């Protein structure tokens, strides 16, 4: 994970929320009810999810207001002995702010959501324009500095109507892709508001990572842009262009979905075959950048085993997927139990291993050190690090196996 305040997340593809004539949901769950979730997204130290009725809930760290709520009553610290003590929540809090959402996408220290009317809103950290150019007057105190932030949803500037949004980028209904706040490694983009990535290419969806981003054309062709020192663009080289110019991923693969991680990318073909490229997880070729012993793959490499995936999510230094048989698998680093193998004594796994749970999963989202997934009936489970309550279990105890997310307060 780089110092840029953004973390990769799974592309959130959700059905429109059931709403009444006013655009408000027909009925949101009360705090005593168990919500049915349609999508979940994991950030660095927080998690957000959207219910089938369109309400957004978040839990975990609220250092920069990334939960979208001022109701977080628990207290966490940056590290042992830190002077910065900040609000956090080990149970879900409503983040909707009166809005009805189709999907949410959690960045490292901020969150973006797509409302049912196509407007994009973001909340949380805003020191480099992560909220999309919307003005904020609130400031969060972190150690000896004061950082712009917002604990309430802020509309992304420009009056754009989006079809899909990943934290920091989105595709409009007019088929243009915009990014903001330096998302996807686009450090040279001027200004903090949405800036078009390409006027030439049409993308169906876009996925944003730590230093790069990728888009998927309607035909299934994958293009990536941003930094490329680990081969994360998948072009067959380590070359990086100075501007966010999308480059075609090598090979003739047509993808149904993409998920961008910290310094790597994973994709699923229309037949459910998984490929990854970039740093370390499956790479054989050695990187030529700062860490020459690190393994990289500059072109897509097929995941081992005869596995058919329904979805895949690239995290910081690990990834997870759900097979066509509703089984969750994870691979990569496991120092905090984020692979869900029942223990963190195994440092890493170079092959997909089954998450230890007798559950049928529909989707999964990999973050920095924790993972969350939805069962086929819309119940949320999380596992891994939990120092900020990001598992949503009602405690700060980490778990190497899935624990059920508590009901909202």
N, C-alpha and C positions, 0 to 999 in steps of 0.2 A: 504494500500500500504506500503510495507516494504521499507527500505532504499536501497535495491538492485535496481540498475537502469534497471529494466525491468518491463513491464506491459503486462498483458494478452491481447490477441487479438484474433479475429475470425480467424479460419483456412481459408486461402485464396486459393480457388480452382478455377483456371481460365484457360480458353482455351488458346492455344498458340497464340501469336500475329501474325497478318498478316504481313508477311515480304517479302521483295524482295530477290533476289539471294544472296545479300551481308549480309543478316541477319539484315539489317536495315529495319525499318517499311516502308511499301509502301508509306505512307504519314502521318506525324504527324500534329495535328491541329496547326494552327498559333495562336498567342495570341488573335486575334480578333474572333476566332471561339469557339463555345461551344463543349468541348470534350465529347465523349460518354465513360463512365467508365464501366469497367467490374468487378472491385473489389475495395474495400475501406478498410482501416485499421486504427484504432484509437490508438494513444499512450497516454502518460500522458498529454502533452500539445501541441501535434502536430498530424497531420493527413496526410496520404499518400494514393494515389489511382493510379490505372493503367488503361489506356485507352484501347479501343479495338484494337488500333494499336500498343500497347506495350510501350507507353511512360509513365514514372512515374512522378507524380506531388505530391508535398508536401506543406503544409501550417501550420502556427502556430509558436511555439517556435523554434529558431535556436541557442539556447544557446551553444550546443555542435556540431553544424553542422548537426543536425538530419534531416534537410530539404534537404540535399544533394546539396545545392546551396549556393553560396556566394552573391547572388543577393538580399537577404532580406534587404530592405531599412528602414523598420519601426524599432522602438526601444521599448523594453519592459524591465521590471525590475523584479527581483526575488520577491520583496515585496515592499510595500511603504517605502521609505527611504533607500532602499538598494543601496549600492555602485556599485553593478553589474548591468550594463545596457547592454543589448545584442540585437542582431538583431532578428527580427521576421517578419512574413508576414501574413497579413489577406487575401491574395489572393494566389492561387496556383502558385508555381514556378516549373519549370522543374528540376527534380532530376535525369534524366536518364544518364547524363555523357556520351552520345554516345552509351549507351546500350539499348537493347530491352528486356523488362521484361514480364514474364508470370504473376507474382504476386509480391506484396510487403507486408511486415509485420512490423508494427510499434511497437517497444518496448517503454519503458518509455522515454529514452533520446537517442535512436538510432533507426535505421531502417535497415531491411534486405530485399533484393529482389532476386528473382529467375529469371535469364536471360533465354532467349529462348534456349540457348545451354546447359542448366542444371547447369551452374556455379552460385554460390551464392556470392552475394556482400553485404557488410554492410557499413553503414556510421553513424557518430555521436560520442557519447561518447565511450571511449576505455580504461578506467582506470583499468578494470578487464578483458580485452580481449573480450569485446562485439562484436568486429569486426571480430572475428574468427581467430585471430593469425596473421592477416595482419599487417605489420609494418606501423606506422604512426609517422611523425615528427611534425605534427601540434599540438599546445596546446591551450586550451581554458581557459581564465581567469574567475574564479568563486570566488567571494569574495577575500579571501587572498590566494587562492590556484590556481595552474595551473594543468589542467587536460588534459591528452592525448585525442585527438579527431580527426575527419576528416570530412570535408564538401564535400568530393567527395567519390564515391563508392570505397571500398577496397575489393579485392577478398579474400574470405575465404580461409585459407591455406589448403594445402593437395591435391589440384588438383582433388577434388571430384566432381562427377556429381550427382546432386540432382533431385529427382522427386517432392518433396515438401519441403518447408522451412517455419518455423515460427521463429520469431526473437529469435535467440540463439540455435535453433535445426533444424535438417533437416533429411529427409529420402532419401538415395541415390537410384539410379537406380539399385544398387546391393542389395537393401533391408536391408541395415544397417542404424541404427539410430545414429546420432552423435549430441552432444551438445557442446557448447563452452561458455566461459565467465561467468561460474557459473549459466547458465540458468536452470530454473526448480528446484532451490534449491540444485543443485549438487555442493555444496561448496567444496567437497573433490576431485573433478576432478582435476588431475594434469595439469598444463600448461594452456595456453590461447587459444590454437588451438582446432580443433574438436577432441573429444574423444568419442569412441563408448559407447553407453549406455548398450546394450545387444547384445551378439553374439548368443543368443539362440532364441530370439523372432524376428519375422518379423512384422513390422508395415507398414500400408498403409499411414498413416498421423500421425503427432505429433502436440500437442498443448502445448504451454509453458505459465506458469503463473508466479506469483510473487515468490512463494516458492516451486512450484512443477510443474510437467509436466505429460502429459498422452499421450498414443499412442493407435491407433486403428488397430487391426489385419485385414487382408483381410476378415476374417469371421465375423468381427464386435465385437470381444471381446475387452473390454477396460482394459488397464493396466496403472497404475500410479506409480510415484516415486517422492521422495523428502521429504519435511517436511509434518507432518501429525498431528500437534497438534489440528487441528480443524476437523479432519476426512476427509480432502480433498482428500485423496487417495481412499476413498470409500470401504475400506477393512473390515469394521465392528468394527474397533478398532482405537485407537489413536497412535498406535505403529509406530515408525519411524526407518527405517534401516539406518545404518551409510553410506552406499554406494548407488549410484543410481541404486537400484535393482527394476525393475518393478514388481509390485504386481497386481494380478487380482482383478478388481472391483467386489464386492460381488453381487450375484444374477445371474440369467440366461439371463439377457438382452443382446441382440445383438444391437449394435449401428451403425447408419449410419454416425454420425458425433459427434465430441466432441469439447468443448470450455472450456479452463481452465481460471479461474479468479484469483483474489488475493489470497484467501484462500478457494476456493471452485471450483467445477467443474460442468458443465452441459453437458448433452448429449441427442441426439435424437435417438430413435429407428428407425428401418427400416420402421415402420408404422407412423412415425412423432410424437410419444408420447415423451414429454419432461420430463427428470429427472434431479435433481440436488443433490449434496452432498457436505458436508463441512460446512462452517460457515453461520449461521444467516438467510439467505434469506427465507428458508422454514423449518429450523430445529426445532425439538421438544426436542431432547435430549440435556442436558446441557453439555457444554465443561468442561473438567477437567484441562485445561491449565491456562494461566495467568488471564483470565477474566472468572471466573466460572459461571457468569450469562449469558454468551453468548450462544445462542442456536446453536446447531450443528446437523448434520446428518451424521453418519459414513457409511451409506449405501444409495444408490440412493432412493430419494423420488420423487414421481410423481408430476408434476406441477398441480395445481388445475384447474378444468374446463375440459370440453371435447374439448380440443384444438388439432388440427393437425398442427404441425410446419414444415416449410420447412428448416429453419435455426435457430440457436440460438447463442448468443454471450455473454460470461461472462465477465463483467468488474470488476472494483475494488470492489464496494459494491452494485452493481446492475447488472441486466442482461436484455437483450432484445432478442426478437425473431420475426420472420416473419412467419405468418401462410400460409397454402396452399391457402388461399384466398387473399394473398398479403397484409395482414394487419400487421402493426408493433405494437408489444406489449412490454411493459417494466415493471419491478418490482424491488423493493429494495429501496436504498437510493435516495433521490431527492433534496438534499440541494442546488444544482446548476441548477435545472431544467432539469437534464439529462434524466429523464423519458419521457420528451416531453408531459407533461400533461396540458400545458398551464399556469402553475404556479409552483413556488417552495414553496408555502405556505404549501403544503402537504409534510411533512418531508420524508415519505417513504410509500411504498405500498407493502403489503405482498401477493398480487395477481396480475397477469398480467393485466395491463390496456392499453387501446388503445392509441397510440400516436395521438395527436390532429393534424391531417392533412388529407385533402381530396386527398390523394395520394396512389398509388398502389406501394408497395415496393417489391423488389426482395431480398435484403440482408441488414443486419445491423451489425454494429460494435460498441461495448460498450467499453469505456475507463475508465479513472479515474473520470472525472467530465463532460465529454461531449460524445456525441454519433453522429455517422454519418450513413447514409443509402443510398442505391441506389434504385431509382425507376425502374420499369420494363423496361423503355426505356433508362436506363443508366445515369440518371441525379443524381447528388450528393446533398444531404441535410444534414445539421447538426444542433444540438441543445445542450443547456447546457452552461457551463462556456466558456468564450471567452476572457480571460485576455491576451492571447498571439495570438489572431487571429485564434485560432484553429478551428473555425466554417467555416473559409474561405469565410465569407460573405462580406468582404471588410471593416469591422469595428471591433472594440473591444467590442461591446455591446453584452452581453449574451442574450440568447433567450430560453424560455421554450417551444417553438414550433419550428418545422423544418423551417430552412431558407435555401434558395438555395445557393450552393457554387458558388462563382463568377467565371467568365471565367479567364483563365490564363493571366498573364501579357504579 
